[in-house]
Amino acid sequence: MEVIMKAQTVTASEVQRQFGRVHDMAMKEPVAITNHGRSTSYLVSADLFEQMLLCYRRASFVGDLSDDDMRQILEAKVPEEHNWEPDEVSYAP
């Protein structure tokens, strides 16, 4: 699975013992919860979860786009603050 966003990582045992601290972490960025060394779930803020749902609902298949939609995408300019190269992205193991 492709890693899209880095996250702080805590064990399931840590969540049980220190939920308040982990909850506070999740208000700032996603927290990966591991069990036996493997990420099994994520704790995220309500705002981030709602943003993710809105994006999911807007998603569609490329094949469903019209020729005009594709033309607009191809001609669009990426704002400098969002412009990046693939080799600039780091992926969590």
PDB file with one MODEL, atoms N, CA, C and O in Angstrom:
MODEL        1
ATOM      1  N   MET A   1       0.841  -1.187   0.000  1.00  0.00           N
ATOM      2  CA  MET A   1       0.000   0.000   0.000  1.00  0.00           C
ATOM      3  C   MET A   1       0.881   1.243   0.000  1.00  0.00           C
ATOM      4  O   MET A   1       1.881   1.294   0.717  1.00  0.00           O
ATOM      5  N   GLU A   2       0.525   2.232  -0.786  1.00  0.00           N
ATOM      6  CA  GLU A   2       1.290   3.464  -0.884  1.00  0.00           C
ATOM      7  C   GLU A   2       1.054   4.328   0.350  1.00  0.00           C
ATOM      8  O   GLU A   2      -0.085   4.489   0.788  1.00  0.00           O
ATOM      9  N   VAL A   3       2.121   4.880   0.908  1.00  0.00           N
ATOM     10  CA  VAL A   3       2.009   5.777   2.055  1.00  0.00           C
ATOM     11  C   VAL A   3       1.775   7.183   1.530  1.00  0.00           C
ATOM     12  O   VAL A   3       2.579   7.699   0.753  1.00  0.00           O
ATOM     13  N   ILE A   4       0.693   7.797   1.944  1.00  0.00           N
ATOM     14  CA  ILE A   4       0.332   9.116   1.452  1.00  0.00           C
ATOM     15  C   ILE A   4       0.778  10.204   2.416  1.00  0.00           C
ATOM     16  O   ILE A   4       1.191  11.282   1.990  1.00  0.00           O
ATOM     17  N   MET A   5       0.697   9.933   3.695  1.00  0.00           N
ATOM     18  CA  MET A   5       1.003  10.925   4.701  1.00  0.00           C
ATOM     19  C   MET A   5       1.760  10.267   5.846  1.00  0.00           C
ATOM     20  O   MET A   5       1.391   9.184   6.298  1.00  0.00           O
ATOM     21  N   LYS A   6       2.813  10.918   6.311  1.00  0.00           N
ATOM     22  CA  LYS A   6       3.528  10.394   7.467  1.00  0.00           C
ATOM     23  C   LYS A   6       2.662  10.585   8.707  1.00  0.00           C
ATOM     24  O   LYS A   6       1.840  11.500   8.769  1.00  0.00           O
ATOM     25  N   ALA A   7       2.852   9.722   9.678  1.00  0.00           N
ATOM     26  CA  ALA A   7       2.085   9.817  10.914  1.00  0.00           C
ATOM     27  C   ALA A   7       2.978   9.438  12.085  1.00  0.00           C
ATOM     28  O   ALA A   7       3.912   8.649  11.945  1.00  0.00           O
ATOM     29  N   GLN A   8       2.675  10.010  13.234  1.00  0.00           N
ATOM     30  CA  GLN A   8       3.314   9.543  14.455  1.00  0.00           C
ATOM     31  C   GLN A   8       2.847   8.113  14.669  1.00  0.00           C
ATOM     32  O   GLN A   8       1.745   7.754  14.252  1.00  0.00           O
ATOM     33  N   THR A   9       3.666   7.294  15.309  1.00  0.00           N
ATOM     34  CA  THR A   9       3.315   5.891  15.524  1.00  0.00           C
ATOM     35  C   THR A   9       3.330   5.573  17.008  1.00  0.00           C
ATOM     36  O   THR A   9       4.268   5.933  17.719  1.00  0.00           O
ATOM     37  N   VAL A  10       2.287   4.898  17.472  1.00  0.00           N
ATOM     38  CA  VAL A  10       2.217   4.416  18.857  1.00  0.00           C
ATOM     39  C   VAL A  10       1.687   2.990  18.838  1.00  0.00           C
ATOM     40  O   VAL A  10       1.017   2.574  17.892  1.00  0.00           O
ATOM     41  N   THR A  11       1.993   2.257  19.884  1.00  0.00           N
ATOM     42  CA  THR A  11       1.479   0.889  19.981  1.00  0.00           C
ATOM     43  C   THR A  11       0.073   0.904  20.567  1.00  0.00           C
ATOM     44  O   THR A  11      -0.333   1.875  21.205  1.00  0.00           O
ATOM     45  N   ALA A  12      -0.658  -0.168  20.346  1.00  0.00           N
ATOM     46  CA  ALA A  12      -2.002  -0.292  20.914  1.00  0.00           C
ATOM     47  C   ALA A  12      -1.934  -0.226  22.436  1.00  0.00           C
ATOM     48  O   ALA A  12      -2.826   0.334  23.072  1.00  0.00           O
ATOM     49  N   SER A  13      -0.894  -0.789  23.017  1.00  0.00           N
ATOM     50  CA  SER A  13      -0.729  -0.737  24.479  1.00  0.00           C
ATOM     51  C   SER A  13      -0.562   0.694  24.961  1.00  0.00           C
ATOM     52  O   SER A  13      -1.115   1.072  25.995  1.00  0.00           O
ATOM     53  N   GLU A  14       0.208   1.504  24.207  1.00  0.00           N
ATOM     54  CA  GLU A  14       0.375   2.913  24.580  1.00  0.00           C
ATOM     55  C   GLU A  14      -0.958   3.644  24.546  1.00  0.00           C
ATOM     56  O   GLU A  14      -1.236   4.473  25.412  1.00  0.00           O
ATOM     57  N   VAL A  15      -1.781   3.341  23.553  1.00  0.00           N
ATOM     58  CA  VAL A  15      -3.097   3.988  23.452  1.00  0.00           C
ATOM     59  C   VAL A  15      -3.918   3.665  24.695  1.00  0.00           C
ATOM     60  O   VAL A  15      -4.575   4.546  25.250  1.00  0.00           O
ATOM     61  N   GLN A  16      -3.887   2.417  25.132  1.00  0.00           N
ATOM     62  CA  GLN A  16      -4.639   2.021  26.321  1.00  0.00           C
ATOM     63  C   GLN A  16      -4.133   2.746  27.564  1.00  0.00           C
ATOM     64  O   GLN A  16      -4.925   3.193  28.394  1.00  0.00           O
ATOM     65  N   ARG A  17      -2.814   2.861  27.688  1.00  0.00           N
ATOM     66  CA  ARG A  17      -2.231   3.466  28.894  1.00  0.00           C
ATOM     67  C   ARG A  17      -2.275   4.988  28.874  1.00  0.00           C
ATOM     68  O   ARG A  17      -2.415   5.616  29.924  1.00  0.00           O
ATOM     69  N   GLN A  18      -2.157   5.590  27.693  1.00  0.00           N
ATOM     70  CA  GLN A  18      -1.996   7.043  27.609  1.00  0.00           C
ATOM     71  C   GLN A  18      -2.919   7.647  26.552  1.00  0.00           C
ATOM     72  O   GLN A  18      -2.479   8.395  25.679  1.00  0.00           O
ATOM     73  N   PHE A  19      -4.200   7.311  26.647  1.00  0.00           N
ATOM     74  CA  PHE A  19      -5.126   7.767  25.615  1.00  0.00           C
ATOM     75  C   PHE A  19      -5.143   9.287  25.491  1.00  0.00           C
ATOM     76  O   PHE A  19      -5.167   9.808  24.376  1.00  0.00           O
ATOM     77  N   GLY A  20      -5.131   9.997  26.594  1.00  0.00           N
ATOM     78  CA  GLY A  20      -5.180  11.463  26.550  1.00  0.00           C
ATOM     79  C   GLY A  20      -4.040  12.054  25.746  1.00  0.00           C
ATOM     80  O   GLY A  20      -4.252  12.960  24.941  1.00  0.00           O
ATOM     81  N   ARG A  21      -2.830  11.550  25.956  1.00  0.00           N
ATOM     82  CA  ARG A  21      -1.657  12.042  25.231  1.00  0.00           C
ATOM     83  C   ARG A  21      -1.777  11.718  23.739  1.00  0.00           C
ATOM     84  O   ARG A  21      -1.498  12.561  22.886  1.00  0.00           O
ATOM     85  N   VAL A  22      -2.195  10.489  23.437  1.00  0.00           N
ATOM     86  CA  VAL A  22      -2.334  10.078  22.033  1.00  0.00           C
ATOM     87  C   VAL A  22      -3.446  10.886  21.357  1.00  0.00           C
ATOM     88  O   VAL A  22      -3.314  11.285  20.200  1.00  0.00           O
ATOM     89  N   HIS A  23      -4.524  11.120  22.074  1.00  0.00           N
ATOM     90  CA  HIS A  23      -5.623  11.936  21.555  1.00  0.00           C
ATOM     91  C   HIS A  23      -5.121  13.332  21.203  1.00  0.00           C
ATOM     92  O   HIS A  23      -5.449  13.858  20.140  1.00  0.00           O
ATOM     93  N   ASP A  24      -4.323  13.937  22.093  1.00  0.00           N
ATOM     94  CA  ASP A  24      -3.768  15.265  21.819  1.00  0.00           C
ATOM     95  C   ASP A  24      -2.872  15.243  20.582  1.00  0.00           C
ATOM     96  O   ASP A  24      -2.890  16.184  19.787  1.00  0.00           O
ATOM     97  N   MET A  25      -2.091  14.179  20.414  1.00  0.00           N
ATOM     98  CA  MET A  25      -1.240  14.039  19.230  1.00  0.00           C
ATOM     99  C   MET A  25      -2.099  14.013  17.965  1.00  0.00           C
ATOM    100  O   MET A  25      -1.757  14.631  16.956  1.00  0.00           O
ATOM    101  N   ALA A  26      -3.212  13.292  18.033  1.00  0.00           N
ATOM    102  CA  ALA A  26      -4.080  13.125  16.862  1.00  0.00           C
ATOM    103  C   ALA A  26      -4.789  14.423  16.476  1.00  0.00           C
ATOM    104  O   ALA A  26      -5.243  14.559  15.340  1.00  0.00           O
ATOM    105  N   MET A  27      -4.889  15.373  17.399  1.00  0.00           N
ATOM    106  CA  MET A  27      -5.482  16.664  17.066  1.00  0.00           C
ATOM    107  C   MET A  27      -4.560  17.463  16.153  1.00  0.00           C
ATOM    108  O   MET A  27      -5.011  18.369  15.453  1.00  0.00           O
ATOM    109  N   LYS A  28      -3.260  17.127  16.157  1.00  0.00           N
ATOM    110  CA  LYS A  28      -2.275  17.851  15.347  1.00  0.00           C
ATOM    111  C   LYS A  28      -1.940  17.130  14.053  1.00  0.00           C
ATOM    112  O   LYS A  28      -1.715  17.770  13.025  1.00  0.00           O
ATOM    113  N   GLU A  29      -1.904  15.797  14.094  1.00  0.00           N
ATOM    114  CA  GLU A  29      -1.573  14.998  12.917  1.00  0.00           C
ATOM    115  C   GLU A  29      -2.049  13.570  13.138  1.00  0.00           C
ATOM    116  O   GLU A  29      -2.254  13.163  14.282  1.00  0.00           O
ATOM    117  N   PRO A  30      -2.228  12.800  12.067  1.00  0.00           N
ATOM    118  CA  PRO A  30      -2.675  11.409  12.217  1.00  0.00           C
ATOM    119  C   PRO A  30      -1.699  10.607  13.076  1.00  0.00           C
ATOM    120  O   PRO A  30      -0.490  10.839  13.047  1.00  0.00           O
ATOM    121  N   VAL A  31      -2.240   9.669  13.832  1.00  0.00           N
ATOM    122  CA  VAL A  31      -1.425   8.780  14.663  1.00  0.00           C
ATOM    123  C   VAL A  31      -1.682   7.347  14.199  1.00  0.00           C
ATOM    124  O   VAL A  31      -2.814   6.864  14.229  1.00  0.00           O
ATOM    125  N   ALA A  32      -0.612   6.679  13.770  1.00  0.00           N
ATOM    126  CA  ALA A  32      -0.717   5.271  13.377  1.00  0.00           C
ATOM    127  C   ALA A  32      -0.653   4.423  14.637  1.00  0.00           C
ATOM    128  O   ALA A  32       0.229   4.614  15.474  1.00  0.00           O
ATOM    129  N   ILE A  33      -1.579   3.493  14.773  1.00  0.00           N
ATOM    130  CA  ILE A  33      -1.602   2.588  15.925  1.00  0.00           C
ATOM    131  C   ILE A  33      -1.144   1.224  15.435  1.00  0.00           C
ATOM    132  O   ILE A  33      -1.705   0.660  14.495  1.00  0.00           O
ATOM    133  N   THR A  34      -0.108   0.706  16.093  1.00  0.00           N
ATOM    134  CA  THR A  34       0.457  -0.571  15.663  1.00  0.00           C
ATOM    135  C   THR A  34       0.107  -1.681  16.639  1.00  0.00           C
ATOM    136  O   THR A  34      -0.099  -1.449  17.830  1.00  0.00           O
ATOM    137  N   ASN A  35       0.044  -2.884  16.107  1.00  0.00           N
ATOM    138  CA  ASN A  35      -0.168  -4.088  16.902  1.00  0.00           C
ATOM    139  C   ASN A  35       0.805  -5.126  16.354  1.00  0.00           C
ATOM    140  O   ASN A  35       0.742  -5.480  15.177  1.00  0.00           O
ATOM    141  N   HIS A  36       1.689  -5.605  17.194  1.00  0.00           N
ATOM    142  CA  HIS A  36       2.725  -6.554  16.778  1.00  0.00           C
ATOM    143  C   HIS A  36       3.564  -5.988  15.628  1.00  0.00           C
ATOM    144  O   HIS A  36       3.916  -6.701  14.688  1.00  0.00           O
ATOM    145  N   GLY A  37       3.881  -4.675  15.724  1.00  0.00           N
ATOM    146  CA  GLY A  37       4.764  -4.042  14.756  1.00  0.00           C
ATOM    147  C   GLY A  37       4.141  -3.663  13.431  1.00  0.00           C
ATOM    148  O   GLY A  37       4.845  -3.212  12.527  1.00  0.00           O
ATOM    149  N   ARG A  38       2.838  -3.833  13.295  1.00  0.00           N
ATOM    150  CA  ARG A  38       2.157  -3.545  12.027  1.00  0.00           C
ATOM    151  C   ARG A  38       1.068  -2.503  12.257  1.00  0.00           C
ATOM    152  O   ARG A  38       0.281  -2.627  13.196  1.00  0.00           O
ATOM    153  N   SER A  39       1.015  -1.474  11.406  1.00  0.00           N
ATOM    154  CA  SER A  39      -0.042  -0.462  11.526  1.00  0.00           C
ATOM    155  C   SER A  39      -1.389  -1.121  11.267  1.00  0.00           C
ATOM    156  O   SER A  39      -1.610  -1.716  10.213  1.00  0.00           O
ATOM    157  N   THR A  40      -2.282  -1.007  12.237  1.00  0.00           N
ATOM    158  CA  THR A  40      -3.601  -1.627  12.104  1.00  0.00           C
ATOM    159  C   THR A  40      -4.733  -0.609  12.050  1.00  0.00           C
ATOM    160  O   THR A  40      -5.828  -0.920  11.581  1.00  0.00           O
ATOM    161  N   SER A  41      -4.470   0.618  12.532  1.00  0.00           N
ATOM    162  CA  SER A  41      -5.494   1.655  12.483  1.00  0.00           C
ATOM    163  C   SER A  41      -4.836   3.017  12.667  1.00  0.00           C
ATOM    164  O   SER A  41      -3.653   3.121  12.992  1.00  0.00           O
ATOM    165  N   TYR A  42      -5.635   4.057  12.450  1.00  0.00           N
ATOM    166  CA  TYR A  42      -5.164   5.428  12.612  1.00  0.00           C
ATOM    167  C   TYR A  42      -6.162   6.189  13.470  1.00  0.00           C
ATOM    168  O   TYR A  42      -7.369   5.959  13.394  1.00  0.00           O
ATOM    169  N   LEU A  43      -5.644   7.096  14.284  1.00  0.00           N
ATOM    170  CA  LEU A  43      -6.479   8.007  15.045  1.00  0.00           C
ATOM    171  C   LEU A  43      -6.262   9.385  14.436  1.00  0.00           C
ATOM    172  O   LEU A  43      -5.133   9.872  14.366  1.00  0.00           O
ATOM    173  N   VAL A  44      -7.355  10.012  13.995  1.00  0.00           N
ATOM    174  CA  VAL A  44      -7.264  11.329  13.360  1.00  0.00           C
ATOM    175  C   VAL A  44      -8.283  12.261  13.999  1.00  0.00           C
ATOM    176  O   VAL A  44      -9.249  11.812  14.615  1.00  0.00           O
ATOM    177  N   SER A  45      -8.060  13.563  13.847  1.00  0.00           N
ATOM    178  CA  SER A  45      -9.014  14.538  14.367  1.00  0.00           C
ATOM    179  C   SER A  45     -10.324  14.442  13.589  1.00  0.00           C
ATOM    180  O   SER A  45     -10.361  13.945  12.464  1.00  0.00           O
ATOM    181  N   ALA A  46     -11.392  14.925  14.208  1.00  0.00           N
ATOM    182  CA  ALA A  46     -12.697  14.929  13.539  1.00  0.00           C
ATOM    183  C   ALA A  46     -12.641  15.784  12.274  1.00  0.00           C
ATOM    184  O   ALA A  46     -13.233  15.423  11.256  1.00  0.00           O
ATOM    185  N   ASP A  47     -11.933  16.916  12.333  1.00  0.00           N
ATOM    186  CA  ASP A  47     -11.823  17.782  11.154  1.00  0.00           C
ATOM    187  C   ASP A  47     -11.168  17.056   9.981  1.00  0.00           C
ATOM    188  O   ASP A  47     -11.663  17.111   8.855  1.00  0.00           O
ATOM    189  N   LEU A  48     -10.051  16.376  10.248  1.00  0.00           N
ATOM    190  CA  LEU A  48      -9.365  15.658   9.174  1.00  0.00           C
ATOM    191  C   LEU A  48     -10.240  14.533   8.629  1.00  0.00           C
ATOM    192  O   LEU A  48     -10.301  14.323   7.417  1.00  0.00           O
ATOM    193  N   PHE A  49     -10.910  13.818   9.511  1.00  0.00           N
ATOM    194  CA  PHE A  49     -11.780  12.727   9.070  1.00  0.00           C
ATOM    195  C   PHE A  49     -12.878  13.253   8.149  1.00  0.00           C
ATOM    196  O   PHE A  49     -13.166  12.656   7.111  1.00  0.00           O
ATOM    197  N   GLU A  50     -13.493  14.379   8.536  1.00  0.00           N
ATOM    198  CA  GLU A  50     -14.560  14.958   7.717  1.00  0.00           C
ATOM    199  C   GLU A  50     -14.024  15.443   6.370  1.00  0.00           C
ATOM    200  O   GLU A  50     -14.695  15.292   5.348  1.00  0.00           O
ATOM    201  N   GLN A  51     -12.816  16.026   6.358  1.00  0.00           N
ATOM    202  CA  GLN A  51     -12.200  16.439   5.093  1.00  0.00           C
ATOM    203  C   GLN A  51     -11.955  15.228   4.200  1.00  0.00           C
ATOM    204  O   GLN A  51     -12.190  15.280   2.993  1.00  0.00           O
ATOM    205  N   MET A  52     -11.485  14.140   4.799  1.00  0.00           N
ATOM    206  CA  MET A  52     -11.228  12.918   4.036  1.00  0.00           C
ATOM    207  C   MET A  52     -12.521  12.377   3.435  1.00  0.00           C
ATOM    208  O   MET A  52     -12.540  11.951   2.280  1.00  0.00           O
ATOM    209  N   LEU A  53     -13.600  12.393   4.214  1.00  0.00           N
ATOM    210  CA  LEU A  53     -14.884  11.918   3.691  1.00  0.00           C
ATOM    211  C   LEU A  53     -15.368  12.779   2.531  1.00  0.00           C
ATOM    212  O   LEU A  53     -15.874  12.261   1.536  1.00  0.00           O
ATOM    213  N   LEU A  54     -15.212  14.093   2.662  1.00  0.00           N
ATOM    214  CA  LEU A  54     -15.636  14.980   1.579  1.00  0.00           C
ATOM    215  C   LEU A  54     -14.842  14.706   0.311  1.00  0.00           C
ATOM    216  O   LEU A  54     -15.406  14.701  -0.784  1.00  0.00           O
ATOM    217  N   CYS A  55     -13.544  14.477   0.446  1.00  0.00           N
ATOM    218  CA  CYS A  55     -12.713  14.163  -0.727  1.00  0.00           C
ATOM    219  C   CYS A  55     -13.135  12.833  -1.325  1.00  0.00           C
ATOM    220  O   CYS A  55     -13.203  12.694  -2.547  1.00  0.00           O
ATOM    221  N   TYR A  56     -13.415  11.868  -0.488  1.00  0.00           N
ATOM    222  CA  TYR A  56     -13.822  10.548  -0.966  1.00  0.00           C
ATOM    223  C   TYR A  56     -15.115  10.646  -1.760  1.00  0.00           C
ATOM    224  O   TYR A  56     -15.266  10.008  -2.802  1.00  0.00           O
ATOM    225  N   ARG A  57     -16.034  11.442  -1.265  1.00  0.00           N
ATOM    226  CA  ARG A  57     -17.325  11.581  -1.946  1.00  0.00           C
ATOM    227  C   ARG A  57     -17.185  12.304  -3.281  1.00  0.00           C
ATOM    228  O   ARG A  57     -17.997  12.100  -4.184  1.00  0.00           O
ATOM    229  N   ARG A  58     -16.155  13.153  -3.416  1.00  0.00           N
ATOM    230  CA  ARG A  58     -15.943  13.894  -4.661  1.00  0.00           C
ATOM    231  C   ARG A  58     -15.178  13.077  -5.688  1.00  0.00           C
ATOM    232  O   ARG A  58     -15.141  13.430  -6.866  1.00  0.00           O
ATOM    233  N   ALA A  59     -14.576  12.001  -5.252  1.00  0.00           N
ATOM    234  CA  ALA A  59     -13.732  11.213  -6.152  1.00  0.00           C
ATOM    235  C   ALA A  59     -14.571  10.585  -7.260  1.00  0.00           C
ATOM    236  O   ALA A  59     -15.726  10.208  -7.061  1.00  0.00           O
ATOM    237  N   SER A  60     -13.952  10.488  -8.431  1.00  0.00           N
ATOM    238  CA  SER A  60     -14.609   9.821  -9.551  1.00  0.00           C
ATOM    239  C   SER A  60     -13.541   9.148 -10.402  1.00  0.00           C
ATOM    240  O   SER A  60     -12.347   9.365 -10.200  1.00  0.00           O
ATOM    241  N   PHE A  61     -13.968   8.353 -11.327  1.00  0.00           N
ATOM    242  CA  PHE A  61     -13.052   7.642 -12.203  1.00  0.00           C
ATOM    243  C   PHE A  61     -12.597   8.558 -13.335  1.00  0.00           C
ATOM    244  O   PHE A  61     -13.382   9.357 -13.846  1.00  0.00           O
ATOM    245  N   VAL A  62     -11.345   8.442 -13.721  1.00  0.00           N
ATOM    246  CA  VAL A  62     -10.812   9.246 -14.816  1.00  0.00           C
ATOM    247  C   VAL A  62     -11.622   9.017 -16.086  1.00  0.00           C
ATOM    248  O   VAL A  62     -11.856   9.951 -16.853  1.00  0.00           O
ATOM    249  N   GLY A  63     -12.046   7.791 -16.306  1.00  0.00           N
ATOM    250  CA  GLY A  63     -12.831   7.478 -17.493  1.00  0.00           C
ATOM    251  C   GLY A  63     -14.163   8.200 -17.554  1.00  0.00           C
ATOM    252  O   GLY A  63     -14.759   8.305 -18.626  1.00  0.00           O
ATOM    253  N   ASP A  64     -14.644   8.702 -16.413  1.00  0.00           N
ATOM    254  CA  ASP A  64     -15.912   9.424 -16.370  1.00  0.00           C
ATOM    255  C   ASP A  64     -15.763  10.900 -16.731  1.00  0.00           C
ATOM    256  O   ASP A  64     -16.761  11.603 -16.888  1.00  0.00           O
ATOM    257  N   LEU A  65     -14.514  11.378 -16.863  1.00  0.00           N
ATOM    258  CA  LEU A  65     -14.291  12.785 -17.172  1.00  0.00           C
ATOM    259  C   LEU A  65     -14.530  13.053 -18.655  1.00  0.00           C
ATOM    260  O   LEU A  65     -14.236  12.223 -19.515  1.00  0.00           O
ATOM    261  N   SER A  66     -15.070  14.231 -18.925  1.00  0.00           N
ATOM    262  CA  SER A  66     -15.300  14.624 -20.323  1.00  0.00           C
ATOM    263  C   SER A  66     -13.979  15.093 -20.942  1.00  0.00           C
ATOM    264  O   SER A  66     -12.991  15.312 -20.241  1.00  0.00           O
ATOM    265  N   ASP A  67     -13.986  15.239 -22.257  1.00  0.00           N
ATOM    266  CA  ASP A  67     -12.798  15.760 -22.943  1.00  0.00           C
ATOM    267  C   ASP A  67     -12.455  17.157 -22.434  1.00  0.00           C
ATOM    268  O   ASP A  67     -11.282  17.498 -22.282  1.00  0.00           O
ATOM    269  N   ASP A  68     -13.482  17.964 -22.173  1.00  0.00           N
ATOM    270  CA  ASP A  68     -13.252  19.312 -21.656  1.00  0.00           C
ATOM    271  C   ASP A  68     -12.635  19.258 -20.256  1.00  0.00           C
ATOM    272  O   ASP A  68     -11.728  20.031 -19.950  1.00  0.00           O
ATOM    273  N   ASP A  69     -13.126  18.343 -19.402  1.00  0.00           N
ATOM    274  CA  ASP A  69     -12.540  18.175 -18.070  1.00  0.00           C
ATOM    275  C   ASP A  69     -11.057  17.837 -18.183  1.00  0.00           C
ATOM    276  O   ASP A  69     -10.231  18.421 -17.481  1.00  0.00           O
ATOM    277  N   MET A  70     -10.720  16.902 -19.058  1.00  0.00           N
ATOM    278  CA  MET A  70      -9.328  16.482 -19.236  1.00  0.00           C
ATOM    279  C   MET A  70      -8.471  17.638 -19.758  1.00  0.00           C
ATOM    280  O   MET A  70      -7.333  17.812 -19.322  1.00  0.00           O
ATOM    281  N   ARG A  71      -9.008  18.415 -20.677  1.00  0.00           N
ATOM    282  CA  ARG A  71      -8.272  19.568 -21.204  1.00  0.00           C
ATOM    283  C   ARG A  71      -7.966  20.555 -20.090  1.00  0.00           C
ATOM    284  O   ARG A  71      -6.848  21.062 -19.996  1.00  0.00           O
ATOM    285  N   GLN A  72      -8.968  20.835 -19.236  1.00  0.00           N
ATOM    286  CA  GLN A  72      -8.765  21.773 -18.135  1.00  0.00           C
ATOM    287  C   GLN A  72      -7.704  21.262 -17.160  1.00  0.00           C
ATOM    288  O   GLN A  72      -6.889  22.042 -16.668  1.00  0.00           O
ATOM    289  N   ILE A  73      -7.709  19.980 -16.883  1.00  0.00           N
ATOM    290  CA  ILE A  73      -6.711  19.397 -15.980  1.00  0.00           C
ATOM    291  C   ILE A  73      -5.317  19.537 -16.582  1.00  0.00           C
ATOM    292  O   ILE A  73      -4.376  19.938 -15.897  1.00  0.00           O
ATOM    293  N   LEU A  74      -5.190  19.206 -17.859  1.00  0.00           N
ATOM    294  CA  LEU A  74      -3.884  19.261 -18.516  1.00  0.00           C
ATOM    295  C   LEU A  74      -3.341  20.684 -18.614  1.00  0.00           C
ATOM    296  O   LEU A  74      -2.127  20.886 -18.592  1.00  0.00           O
ATOM    297  N   GLU A  75      -4.228  21.668 -18.722  1.00  0.00           N
ATOM    298  CA  GLU A  75      -3.805  23.064 -18.853  1.00  0.00           C
ATOM    299  C   GLU A  75      -3.663  23.768 -17.507  1.00  0.00           C
ATOM    300  O   GLU A  75      -3.148  24.885 -17.457  1.00  0.00           O
ATOM    301  N   ALA A  76      -4.102  23.150 -16.428  1.00  0.00           N
ATOM    302  CA  ALA A  76      -4.075  23.791 -15.112  1.00  0.00           C
ATOM    303  C   ALA A  76      -2.640  24.017 -14.642  1.00  0.00           C
ATOM    304  O   ALA A  76      -1.747  23.217 -14.921  1.00  0.00           O
ATOM    305  N   LYS A  77      -2.439  25.110 -13.929  1.00  0.00           N
ATOM    306  CA  LYS A  77      -1.141  25.435 -13.342  1.00  0.00           C
ATOM    307  C   LYS A  77      -1.197  25.114 -11.850  1.00  0.00           C
ATOM    308  O   LYS A  77      -2.140  25.502 -11.159  1.00  0.00           O
ATOM    309  N   VAL A  78      -0.195  24.412 -11.365  1.00  0.00           N
ATOM    310  CA  VAL A  78      -0.121  24.064  -9.946  1.00  0.00           C
ATOM    311  C   VAL A  78       0.460  25.253  -9.197  1.00  0.00           C
ATOM    312  O   VAL A  78       1.526  25.742  -9.572  1.00  0.00           O
ATOM    313  N   PRO A  79      -0.215  25.744  -8.133  1.00  0.00           N
ATOM    314  CA  PRO A  79       0.355  26.842  -7.348  1.00  0.00           C
ATOM    315  C   PRO A  79       1.725  26.434  -6.800  1.00  0.00           C
ATOM    316  O   PRO A  79       1.930  25.284  -6.411  1.00  0.00           O
ATOM    317  N   GLU A  80       2.650  27.379  -6.776  1.00  0.00           N
ATOM    318  CA  GLU A  80       4.031  27.096  -6.370  1.00  0.00           C
ATOM    319  C   GLU A  80       4.103  26.409  -5.005  1.00  0.00           C
ATOM    320  O   GLU A  80       4.930  25.520  -4.804  1.00  0.00           O
ATOM    321  N   GLU A  81       3.240  26.814  -4.065  1.00  0.00           N
ATOM    322  CA  GLU A  81       3.298  26.217  -2.720  1.00  0.00           C
ATOM    323  C   GLU A  81       2.859  24.752  -2.702  1.00  0.00           C
ATOM    324  O   GLU A  81       3.105  24.047  -1.724  1.00  0.00           O
ATOM    325  N   HIS A  82       2.217  24.293  -3.764  1.00  0.00           N
ATOM    326  CA  HIS A  82       1.782  22.896  -3.851  1.00  0.00           C
ATOM    327  C   HIS A  82       2.555  22.106  -4.902  1.00  0.00           C
ATOM    328  O   HIS A  82       2.255  20.940  -5.161  1.00  0.00           O
ATOM    329  N   ASN A  83       3.545  22.745  -5.499  1.00  0.00           N
ATOM    330  CA  ASN A  83       4.325  22.099  -6.547  1.00  0.00           C
ATOM    331  C   ASN A  83       5.452  21.289  -5.910  1.00  0.00           C
ATOM    332  O   ASN A  83       6.198  21.816  -5.085  1.00  0.00           O
ATOM    333  N   TRP A  84       5.584  20.034  -6.278  1.00  0.00           N
ATOM    334  CA  TRP A  84       6.637  19.169  -5.740  1.00  0.00           C
ATOM    335  C   TRP A  84       7.015  18.137  -6.781  1.00  0.00           C
ATOM    336  O   TRP A  84       6.277  17.881  -7.732  1.00  0.00           O
ATOM    337  N   GLU A  85       8.173  17.558  -6.580  1.00  0.00           N
ATOM    338  CA  GLU A  85       8.663  16.505  -7.460  1.00  0.00           C
ATOM    339  C   GLU A  85       8.593  15.182  -6.710  1.00  0.00           C
ATOM    340  O   GLU A  85       8.769  15.173  -5.491  1.00  0.00           O
ATOM    341  N   PRO A  86       8.345  14.069  -7.386  1.00  0.00           N
ATOM    342  CA  PRO A  86       8.232  12.772  -6.702  1.00  0.00           C
ATOM    343  C   PRO A  86       9.432  12.431  -5.825  1.00  0.00           C
ATOM    344  O   PRO A  86       9.267  11.802  -4.780  1.00  0.00           O
ATOM    345  N   ASP A  87      10.645  12.835  -6.231  1.00  0.00           N
ATOM    346  CA  ASP A  87      11.818  12.496  -5.422  1.00  0.00           C
ATOM    347  C   ASP A  87      11.930  13.339  -4.156  1.00  0.00           C
ATOM    348  O   ASP A  87      12.807  13.084  -3.330  1.00  0.00           O
ATOM    349  N   GLU A  88      11.057  14.345  -3.982  1.00  0.00           N
ATOM    350  CA  GLU A  88      11.049  15.165  -2.775  1.00  0.00           C
ATOM    351  C   GLU A  88      10.149  14.580  -1.690  1.00  0.00           C
ATOM    352  O   GLU A  88      10.149  15.074  -0.562  1.00  0.00           O
ATOM    353  N   VAL A  89       9.392  13.551  -2.005  1.00  0.00           N
ATOM    354  CA  VAL A  89       8.436  12.965  -1.064  1.00  0.00           C
ATOM    355  C   VAL A  89       9.104  11.820  -0.327  1.00  0.00           C
ATOM    356  O   VAL A  89       9.732  10.955  -0.937  1.00  0.00           O
ATOM    357  N   SER A  90       8.963  11.823   1.008  1.00  0.00           N
ATOM    358  CA  SER A  90       9.505  10.698   1.774  1.00  0.00           C
ATOM    359  C   SER A  90       8.354   9.789   2.180  1.00  0.00           C
ATOM    360  O   SER A  90       7.245  10.250   2.452  1.00  0.00           O
ATOM    361  N   TYR A  91       8.628   8.515   2.215  1.00  0.00           N
ATOM    362  CA  TYR A  91       7.619   7.520   2.535  1.00  0.00           C
ATOM    363  C   TYR A  91       8.018   6.799   3.807  1.00  0.00           C
ATOM    364  O   TYR A  91       9.179   6.429   3.980  1.00  0.00           O
ATOM    365  N   ALA A  92       7.053   6.599   4.700  1.00  0.00           N
ATOM    366  CA  ALA A  92       7.320   5.843   5.929  1.00  0.00           C
ATOM    367  C   ALA A  92       7.405   4.364   5.572  1.00  0.00           C
ATOM    368  O   ALA A  92       6.682   3.894   4.693  1.00  0.00           O
ATOM    369  N   PRO A  93       8.280   3.632   6.244  1.00  0.00           N
ATOM    370  CA  PRO A  93       8.389   2.188   5.935  1.00  0.00           C
ATOM    371  C   PRO A  93       7.144   1.422   6.305  1.00  0.00           C
ATOM    372  O   PRO A  93       7.085   0.208   6.108  1.00  0.00           O
TER     373      PRO A  93
ENDMDL
END
